């Protein structure tokens, strides 16, 4: 009624809405309730958290972030306030160009994982895969190596081709950062991973290749999950005018957002970097 007072008389609107004019004026002069004031303060915190997440977090992650900061609010209350304020998280994507094809005359490695990605510590199991990045100037391709324990991207590379060098560069970055021992590296049966160059580099580094079955996304679900997050939180919301712009955006997403800050539901709503730091600090010292 207050929004339409310039157009209609209060008495007319009250009659049409079936309320009393005195009741309307009493409501207008009544101070906000304690619950309304608390909701307004909480909504401000929600807006801050949502903005800091690049407008990607939904109610579960905002609830977890506020709880980590000492706030105690119900998830349903946060979801209601977000819905009323028009704040939403992002969610997922599409099909696109094929990024890996099986090498016709190359032998795949055995499946050493069998869909069991649970590991007790870092650098026991890595998973790797390739996705595409659309730009106005053509497709870029992104290869990643992800630690199954912490979900951290430990190696990655980008190129405008799908040659074996793409995955070798990502592997080299992971090896340089982690210097693993007897790590399993799980992939699909794409020609990049079944190539002689990739197999030889794995043997030199003491890494054991592992490959799932053909055409089964569940065999490499962790990489698929990361790519889905990349898509809905970055790629679906940006149009890249150049490949250089896309490279910088992906770099920022991985190194300034996903690894150090983004809360991961499988890690108890901690970021990969925080999860690693807390677990390694609490681990007993070696004898």
Phi, psi and omega in degrees: 000319182297329181288342184246012183297332180288341184256321185235151175289145179299319181298320179294313180296321179298318180296316181293326181272353178075031177237163180273147178295321179296321179296321178297314181294326177294320178295321181295325184270352183284134178292154179298147180288164178300323180295319179295319179294321178294320178297320180295319179293319179294320180299324178296320176296320179298315179300319180297314179296318180296317179294319180295334179274012184065029181061035180253335186285138168264191184300319182301314182287323177295319176302314181295320181293317179293322179295320178296334178272008176096000179276146180234097180225149178288145179296322181295324178294317178296318179298320179296313181296322178295317180298316181294329181271357181073031178257129183222153170280182179250156176207170224280181197245191205279178165251175180189195181293148177294132181256339177223142174231146181290134176290126188296324186246019184247142183273127177286159174284161177292159177274104181268000186250316180053045177064013177258099184262010179280126180223152186275351184195180184287153172062023173271322182218123172249150173236149185218148179194177183231142171226175182247152178238110180284138173221165177298330182271009180114172184284140163254158179236138183242123173252137180230154169238123187240132177281120185294337182288312185251356185063018180278139173281111184261349176202143177200158177205158179228146177201166177263023178218170180245028178287167184300333180303330180301310182282331176295320179296319178295319178296318180299320179297317180295318179296319180294324181281325191250333183045063187281167173233123175056042178279140171273133177243109187259135181214181169274190183260030177298155184298332178296323184273337178268002182292156179296321182297318180292316179298319180295320180293323177298316180296318179300323184271358182074026179261136181262111179292146177219141182223138177278185181283164184288133172069025182240104183295333182293338180288346178221047189296331182294317176294321178299322179295317177297315181297324178295320177295317178301317181297305188284335183266343181228299192293322181286348185250359182228148170241118187268124180283336182215163177289329177297319178297319179294318179301315181294319180295320179290320176304312180296319181300314183285308191274335182251350182233296189297306183293310187273335193233325190292126180287135184244123184299326181287348180253021183070035181056050170237157175283159177305317181294318179294318178301312180299313183299313182294318181292317182289326177293326182272354180287143177295146180293143178295145181294000000 
